[in-house]
Amino acid sequence: MKNGLRNWVVCGVISLAVFGSCSNDDTLTCNVDNPVEELSWLTDWVNSLTDDYEYIRTAKYLGNDVFYNVNCNPLANYVSSTYNCEGEFIGFTAELRSEFTQDQVLWLPENSECSFE
């Protein structure tokens, strides 16, 4: 009986150590839950977009969170810019994108014309 109790205690301690060290910070973007609502410059950017073909993506660039715009209109010729968490321009997306990781859609207009099939 002592071995059974000891095994439960050891399993409990290991579980606490493993799960206690987990952090949700890895799922945060720029240390906020909802960057579109919590970063004022990003809110302003989203509110300035009027084209149903344009949307915003987020990614990691050199370990830092970044944001950039995409236009899915096949007839549009556009330049995408990349910004850091403070809203500072860090470069043109075409020059940086090969180094992006964890790239995902952050914001789409309600009536988006873009397809992600």
C-alpha positions in Angstrom: 0.0 0.0 0.0 2.9 2.4 0.7 4.2 2.0 -2.8 0.8 2.8 -4.3 0.5 6.0 -2.2 4.1 7.0 -3.0 3.4 6.6 -6.7 0.4 8.8 -6.5 2.3 11.5 -4.6 5.2 11.4 -7.1 2.7 11.6 -10.0 1.0 14.5 -8.4 4.2 16.4 -7.8 5.4 15.8 -11.4 2.0 16.9 -12.7 2.1 20.1 -10.7 5.6 20.9 -11.8 4.8 20.3 -15.5 1.4 22.1 -15.6 2.4 24.8 -13.2 5.2 25.9 -15.5 2.9 26.3 -18.5 2.1 29.8 -19.5 -0.5 31.2 -21.8 1.9 34.1 -22.7 2.9 32.1 -25.9 -0.6 32.5 -27.2 -0.7 36.3 -26.6 0.2 38.7 -29.4 2.2 41.7 -28.2 1.3 40.6 -24.6 -2.4 41.3 -25.1 -5.4 39.0 -25.6 -7.0 40.9 -28.5 -4.5 43.2 -30.4 -7.2 44.6 -32.7 -9.0 46.0 -29.7 -6.2 46.6 -27.2 -3.5 48.2 -29.5 -4.9 51.7 -30.4 -2.7 52.1 -33.5 -3.9 48.7 -34.8 -7.6 49.6 -34.1 -7.1 52.8 -36.1 -5.5 50.9 -38.9 -8.4 48.4 -39.1 -10.9 51.2 -39.0 -9.2 52.9 -41.9 -9.5 49.9 -44.2 -12.5 50.2 -46.5 -11.7 47.5 -49.1 -13.3 44.1 -48.6 -10.2 42.6 -50.3 -7.8 43.8 -47.7 -7.0 42.1 -44.4 -4.4 41.9 -41.6 -2.1 39.1 -40.7 0.2 38.6 -37.7 3.4 36.6 -37.6 6.6 36.3 -35.7 9.6 38.0 -37.3 13.0 37.3 -35.6 11.0 36.2 -32.5 8.9 39.3 -32.3 5.2 39.8 -33.1 4.5 41.8 -36.3 1.5 42.8 -38.3 1.1 43.3 -42.1 -1.6 43.9 -44.6 -2.7 41.7 -47.5 -4.9 42.5 -50.5 -6.5 39.4 -52.2 -7.8 41.3 -55.2 -6.1 39.8 -58.2 -6.3 43.1 -60.0 -4.8 45.2 -57.2 -1.1 46.2 -57.3 -0.2 47.0 -53.7 2.7 47.2 -51.3 2.4 45.5 -47.9 4.1 47.1 -44.9 5.1 45.3 -41.7 4.8 46.9 -38.2 5.9 45.9 -34.7 3.8 45.9 -31.6 4.2 49.7 -31.1 3.0 50.4 -34.7 6.5 51.3 -36.0 7.2 50.5 -39.6 10.0 47.8 -39.7 10.0 47.1 -43.4 8.2 46.0 -46.5 6.6 42.6 -46.2 8.0 41.2 -49.4 11.5 41.7 -48.1 10.8 40.2 -44.6 8.2 37.5 -45.2 10.6 34.6 -45.9 11.6 34.9 -42.2 8.0 34.9 -40.8 6.9 32.1 -38.6 3.5 31.4 -36.9 1.9 33.4 -39.7 -1.9 33.7 -39.4 -4.9 35.9 -40.2 -5.6 38.4 -37.5 -8.5 40.4 -38.9 -10.8 40.1 -41.9 -13.6 42.6 -42.9 -17.1 41.4 -42.2 -17.9 41.0 -45.9 -14.4 39.8 -47.0 -14.0 38.9 -50.6 -11.0 36.7 -49.8 -11.1 32.9 -49.9 -8.8 30.7 -47.9 -9.5 27.2 -49.4 
